[in-house]
Amino acid sequence: MHELKDYSPEDFAKIKLTDLQSIQANLEKGIELRKVAEKVEWSNQLKELIKKSGFSLEELAGDTKLSSKDKTVKESKPPKYRNPDNHEETWSGMGAKKKWLVAMLENGRTLDEFLIQ
């Protein structure tokens, strides 16, 4: 059997159209299978190299956002306002106002009344 790469366009022109279409379909399937096989081969080689390096994929890629070790803990702000009716309810002054505070402000009270001294 001749290698397909050795065929010239003139050689292919001598083959029946239905046979060429069959060759084309098989060639497209073969290309997809080869892509998958090469992807697996490269993936396995890369995994082995990463394993030997002693680094994580995230470290090698330089993406610190993926590493749970590097995540910073968001520091909470100390309370600035306190509910006089329930001292456990506080608000730092950041973000949306708490429901208890909104209700009291709607009843005519001022924000300064709830400041923690």
LUMDOBA-647735 format. One record per atom (N, C-alpha, C): residue number from 1; residue in three letters; z negated, x negated, y negated. Coordinates in steps of 0.1 Angstrom, whole numbers, plus 5000, padded with zeros to 4 digits. Last residue first. Layout:
// LUMDOBA-647735
(NUM "ALA" (Z X Y))
...
This chain:
// LUMDOBA-647735
(117 "GLN" (4278 5195 4451))
(117 "GLN" (4272 5186 4441))
(117 "GLN" (4267 5174 4448))
(116 "ILE" (4307 5211 4457))
(116 "ILE" (4296 5205 4464))
(116 "ILE" (4291 5194 4454))
(115 "LEU" (4319 5240 4441))
(115 "LEU" (4319 5226 4442))
(115 "LEU" (4306 5221 4449))
(114 "PHE" (4320 5267 4436))
(114 "PHE" (4319 5263 4450))
(114 "PHE" (4319 5248 4452))
(113 "GLU" (4325 5271 4409))
(113 "GLU" (4312 5277 4415))
(113 "GLU" (4310 5271 4429))
(112 "ASP" (4351 5263 4404))
(112 "ASP" (4339 5254 4401))
(112 "ASP" (4326 5258 4407))
(111 "LEU" (4366 5285 4409))
(111 "LEU" (4366 5274 4419))
(111 "LEU" (4354 5265 4417))
(110 "THR" (4350 5317 4402))
(110 "THR" (4358 5305 4398))
(110 "THR" (4356 5294 4409))
(109 "ARG" (4355 5352 4410))
(109 "ARG" (4347 5339 4410))
(109 "ARG" (4356 5328 4406))
(108 "GLY" (4370 5375 4413))
(108 "GLY" (4366 5370 4400))
(108 "GLY" (4358 5358 4399))
(107 "ASN" (4379 5380 4438))
(107 "ASN" (4369 5389 4433))
(107 "ASN" (4363 5384 4420))
(106 "GLU" (4396 5360 4444))
(106 "GLU" (4403 5373 4441))
(106 "GLU" (4392 5383 4435))
(105 "LEU" (4378 5341 4451))
(105 "LEU" (4385 5339 4439))
(105 "LEU" (4392 5352 4434))
(104 "MET" (4370 5352 4476))
(104 "MET" (4360 5351 4465))
(104 "MET" (4367 5349 4451))
(103 "ALA" (4394 5349 4491))
(103 "ALA" (4387 5363 4489))
(103 "ALA" (4378 5362 4477))
(102 "VAL" (4397 5322 4490))
(102 "VAL" (4407 5330 4484))
(102 "VAL" (4401 5344 4481))
(101 "LEU" (4375 5314 4506))
(101 "LEU" (4376 5310 4492))
(101 "LEU" (4386 5319 4484))
(100 "TRP" (4381 5324 4531))
(100 "TRP" (4368 5328 4524))
(100 "TRP" (4369 5325 4509))
(99 "LYS" (4405 5311 4537))
(99 "LYS" (4405 5326 4535))
(99 "LYS" (4392 5330 4527))
(98 "LYS" (4412 5280 4519))
(98 "LYS" (4406 5288 4530))
(98 "LYS" (4405 5303 4527))
(97 "LYS" (4443 5269 4506))
(97 "LYS" (4429 5274 4504))
(97 "LYS" (4424 5282 4516))
(96 "ALA" (4462 5244 4521))
(96 "ALA" (4460 5258 4517))
(96 "ALA" (4446 5261 4515))
(95 "GLY" (4456 5210 4510))
(95 "GLY" (4462 5220 4518))
(95 "GLY" (4459 5234 4513))
(94 "MET" (4424 5200 4498))
(94 "MET" (4437 5196 4502))
(94 "MET" (4443 5207 4511))
(93 "GLY" (4398 5207 4494))
(93 "GLY" (4407 5207 4482))
(93 "GLY" (4421 5203 4485))
(92 "SER" (4383 5209 4517))
(92 "SER" (4384 5196 4511))
(92 "SER" (4392 5196 4498))
(91 "TRP" (4359 5234 4523))
(91 "TRP" (4373 5231 4520))
(91 "TRP" (4374 5218 4513))
(90 "THR" (4338 5251 4547))
(90 "THR" (4341 5242 4536))
(90 "THR" (4356 5240 4534))
(89 "GLU" (4313 5268 4563))
(89 "GLU" (4327 5269 4558))
(89 "GLU" (4329 5260 4546))
(88 "GLU" (4286 5264 4566))
(88 "GLU" (4295 5257 4576))
(88 "GLU" (4310 5258 4572))
(87 "HIS" (4273 5280 4548))
(87 "HIS" (4274 5266 4545))
(87 "HIS" (4283 5258 4555))
(86 "ASN" (4280 5309 4537))
(86 "ASN" (4281 5303 4550))
(86 "ASN" (4283 5288 4548))
(85 "ASP" (4277 5315 4510))
(85 "ASP" (4272 5325 4520))
(85 "ASP" (4272 5319 4534))
(84 "PRO" (4290 5295 4496))
(84 "PRO" (4275 5297 4495))
(84 "PRO" (4269 5307 4505))
(83 "ASN" (4312 5273 4510))
(83 "ASN" (4310 5288 4509))
(83 "ASN" (4295 5290 4507))
(82 "ARG" (4322 5244 4491))
(82 "ARG" (4314 5251 4502))
(82 "ARG" (4312 5265 4499))
(81 "TYR" (4344 5217 4485))
(81 "TYR" (4339 5230 4482))
(81 "TYR" (4332 5236 4494))
(80 "LYS" (4349 5193 4496))
(80 "LYS" (4347 5193 4482))
(80 "LYS" (4341 5206 4477))
(79 "PRO" (4345 5174 4526))
(79 "PRO" (4346 5187 4519))
(79 "PRO" (4342 5185 4505))
(78 "PRO" (4366 5144 4530))
(78 "PRO" (4353 5151 4530))
(78 "PRO" (4354 5164 4523))
(77 "LYS" (4396 5144 4549))
(77 "LYS" (4389 5143 4536))
(77 "LYS" (4376 5150 4537))
(76 "SER" (4404 5126 4579))
(76 "SER" (4401 5139 4572))
(76 "SER" (4394 5136 4559))
(75 "GLU" (4431 5105 4587))
(75 "GLU" (4417 5106 4582))
(75 "GLU" (4415 5119 4575))
(74 "LYS" (4449 5104 4615))
(74 "LYS" (4449 5109 4602))
(74 "LYS" (4434 5111 4598))
(73 "VAL" (4454 5075 4633))
(73 "VAL" (4447 5087 4632))
(73 "VAL" (4446 5091 4618))
(72 "THR" (4486 5061 4641))
(72 "THR" (4474 5061 4633))
(72 "THR" (4467 5075 4633))
(71 "LYS" (4499 5048 4671))
(71 "LYS" (4498 5060 4662))
(71 "LYS" (4485 5059 4654))
(70 "ASP" (4501 5028 4689))
(70 "ASP" (4503 5024 4675))
(70 "ASP" (4501 5036 4665))
(69 "LYS" (4499 5039 4714))
(69 "LYS" (4489 5029 4710))
(69 "LYS" (4489 5027 4695))
(68 "SER" (4522 5053 4718))
(68 "SER" (4510 5061 4715))
(68 "SER" (4499 5052 4710))
(67 "SER" (4553 5045 4707))
(67 "SER" (4542 5039 4713))
(67 "SER" (4529 5047 4709))
(66 "LEU" (4573 5055 4691))
(66 "LEU" (4572 5060 4705))
(66 "LEU" (4560 5055 4712))
(65 "LYS" (4572 5042 4667))
(65 "LYS" (4569 5057 4667))
(65 "LYS" (4567 5062 4682))
(64 "THR" (4583 5017 4670))
(64 "THR" (4568 5019 4671))
(64 "THR" (4564 5033 4671))
(63 "ASP" (4609 5005 4682))
(63 "ASP" (4606 5018 4678))
(63 "ASP" (4591 5020 4680))
(62 "GLY" (4621 4982 4692))
(62 "GLY" (4615 4981 4679))
(62 "GLY" (4611 4995 4673))
(61 "ALA" (4629 4978 4717))
(61 "ALA" (4638 4986 4708))
(61 "ALA" (4633 4986 4694))
(60 "LEU" (4607 4965 4728))
(60 "LEU" (4620 4958 4727))
(60 "LEU" (4630 4965 4717))
(59 "GLU" (4588 4985 4727))
(59 "GLU" (4586 4972 4719))
(59 "GLU" (4599 4965 4717))
(58 "GLU" (4600 5004 4743))
(58 "GLU" (4597 5007 4729))
(58 "GLU" (4595 4995 4721))
(57 "LEU" (4600 4991 4768))
(57 "LEU" (4612 4995 4762))
(57 "LEU" (4611 4997 4747))
(56 "SER" (4575 4965 4768))
(56 "SER" (4579 4979 4770))
(56 "SER" (4593 4981 4764))
(55 "PHE" (4575 4932 4783))
(55 "PHE" (4574 4942 4771))
(55 "PHE" (4578 4956 4776))
(54 "GLY" (4580 4916 4804))
(54 "GLY" (4566 4919 4801))
(54 "GLY" (4564 4928 4789))
(53 "SER" (4604 4909 4814))
(53 "SER" (4601 4905 4801))
(53 "SER" (4586 4906 4797))
(52 "LYS" (4607 4922 4839))
(52 "LYS" (4605 4907 4839))
(52 "LYS" (4600 4902 4825))
(51 "LYS" (4613 4948 4829))
(51 "LYS" (4601 4945 4838))
(51 "LYS" (4598 4931 4838))
(50 "ILE" (4637 4943 4817))
(50 "ILE" (4626 4947 4809))
(50 "ILE" (4613 4945 4816))
(49 "LEU" (4653 4936 4839))
(49 "LEU" (4651 4926 4828))
(49 "LEU" (4639 4930 4820))
(48 "GLU" (4652 4960 4853))
(48 "GLU" (4647 4948 4859))
(48 "GLU" (4644 4937 4849))
(47 "LYS" (4665 4977 4836))
(47 "LYS" (4651 4980 4840))
(47 "LYS" (4645 4967 4845))
(46 "LEU" (4690 4965 4835))
(46 "LEU" (4682 4966 4823))
(46 "LEU" (4667 4968 4826))
(45 "GLN" (4699 4970 4862))
(45 "GLN" (4698 4957 4857))
(45 "GLN" (4689 4956 4844))
(44 "ASN" (4698 4998 4862))
(44 "ASN" (4690 4991 4871))
(44 "ASN" (4688 4976 4866))
(43 "SER" (4718 5004 4843))
(43 "SER" (4704 5008 4841))
(43 "SER" (4695 5001 4849))
(42 "TRP" (4741 4992 4854))
(42 "TRP" (4736 4987 4842))
(42 "TRP" (4721 4991 4840))
(41 "GLU" (4743 5010 4877))
(41 "GLU" (4742 4995 4879))
(41 "GLU" (4736 4989 4866))
(40 "VAL" (4746 5035 4865))
(40 "VAL" (4734 5032 4873))
(40 "VAL" (4732 5017 4875))
(39 "LYS" (4770 5030 4852))
(39 "LYS" (4758 5034 4844))
(39 "LYS" (4746 5031 4852))
(38 "GLU" (4787 5026 4873))
(38 "GLU" (4784 5015 4864))
(38 "GLU" (4772 5018 4855))
(37 "ALA" (4787 5052 4884))
(37 "ALA" (4782 5040 4892))
(37 "ALA" (4779 5029 4883))
(36 "VAL" (4798 5067 4864))
(36 "VAL" (4784 5070 4868))
(36 "VAL" (4779 5058 4876))
(35 "LYS" (4823 5055 4862))
(35 "LYS" (4814 5055 4851))
(35 "LYS" (4800 5057 4855))
(34 "ARG" (4833 5062 4888))
(34 "ARG" (4831 5048 4884))
(34 "ARG" (4822 5046 4872))
(33 "LEU" (4836 5089 4885))
(33 "LEU" (4826 5084 4895))
(33 "LEU" (4823 5069 4892))
(32 "GLU" (4855 5090 4865))
(32 "GLU" (4842 5096 4863))
(32 "GLU" (4832 5090 4873))
(31 "ILE" (4877 5078 4879))
(31 "ILE" (4871 5072 4866))
(31 "ILE" (4857 5077 4864))
(30 "GLY" (4881 5096 4899))
(30 "GLY" (4877 5082 4902))
(30 "GLY" (4871 5075 4890))
(29 "LYS" (4890 5118 4885))
(29 "LYS" (4878 5119 4893))
(29 "LYS" (4872 5105 4896))
(28 "GLU" (4914 5106 4875))
(28 "GLU" (4904 5111 4866))
(28 "GLU" (4890 5112 4873))
(27 "LEU" (4927 5101 4900))
(27 "LEU" (4924 5090 4891))
(27 "LEU" (4913 5094 4881))
(26 "ASN" (4932 5127 4909))
(26 "ASN" (4923 5118 4917))
(26 "ASN" (4918 5106 4908))
(25 "ALA" (4949 5136 4889))
(25 "ALA" (4936 5143 4891))
(25 "ALA" (4927 5134 4899))
(24 "GLN" (4971 5117 4892))
(24 "GLN" (4963 5118 4880))
(24 "GLN" (4950 5125 4882))
(23 "ILE" (4979 5123 4918))
(23 "ILE" (4974 5110 4915))
(23 "ILE" (4966 5110 4903))
(22 "SER" (4988 5149 4913))
(22 "SER" (4977 5147 4923))
(22 "SER" (4971 5133 4921))
(21 "GLN" (5009 5144 4896))
(21 "GLN" (4997 5152 4891))
(21 "GLN" (4985 5150 4900))
(20 "LEU" (5025 5130 4913))
(20 "LEU" (5020 5123 4901))
(20 "LEU" (5008 5131 4896))
(19 "ASP" (5032 5150 4931))
(19 "ASP" (5025 5138 4936))
(19 "ASP" (5018 5131 4924))
(18 "THR" (5046 5167 4914))
(18 "THR" (5034 5172 4920))
(18 "THR" (5025 5160 4926))
(17 "LEU" (5068 5150 4907))
(17 "LEU" (5058 5154 4897))
(17 "LEU" (5045 5159 4903))
(16 "LYS" (5076 5122 4928))
(16 "LYS" (5077 5137 4925))
(16 "LYS" (5065 5140 4915))
(15 "ILE" (5085 5091 4914))
(15 "ILE" (5076 5099 4923))
(15 "ILE" (5077 5113 4918))
(14 "LYS" (5100 5077 4896))
(14 "LYS" (5107 5080 4908))
(14 "LYS" (5098 5089 4918))
(13 "ALA" (5082 5071 4876))
(13 "ALA" (5093 5081 4873))
(13 "ALA" (5100 5085 4885))
(12 "PHE" (5068 5050 4885))
(12 "PHE" (5062 5063 4885))
(12 "PHE" (5072 5074 4883))
(11 "ASP" (5087 5030 4880))
(11 "ASP" (5083 5032 4894))
(11 "ASP" (5077 5046 4895))
(10 "GLU" (5088 5030 4852))
(10 "GLU" (5100 5034 4859))
(10 "GLU" (5097 5037 4874))
(9 "PRO" (5062 5021 4846))
(9 "PRO" (5065 5035 4843))
(9 "PRO" (5078 5039 4850))
(8 "SER" (5053 5001 4875))
(8 "SER" (5058 5002 4862))
(8 "SER" (5060 5017 4859))
(7 "TYR" (5025 4991 4895))
(7 "TYR" (5036 5000 4892))
(7 "TYR" (5040 5000 4878))
(6 "ASP" (5003 4976 4897))
(6 "ASP" (5016 4969 4898))
(6 "ASP" (5028 4978 4896))
(5 "LYS" (4982 4993 4897))
(5 "LYS" (4984 4985 4885))
(5 "LYS" (4997 4978 4885))
(4 "LEU" (4982 5003 4923))
(4 "LEU" (4987 5012 4912))
(4 "LEU" (4990 5004 4899))
(3 "GLU" (4993 4982 4948))
(3 "GLU" (4983 4985 4938))
(3 "GLU" (4989 4993 4927))
(2 "HIS" (5008 4995 4978))
(2 "HIS" (5009 4988 4966))
(2 "HIS" (4997 4991 4957))
(1 "MET" (5000 4992 5012))
(1 "MET" (5000 5000 5000))
(1 "MET" (5000 4991 4988))
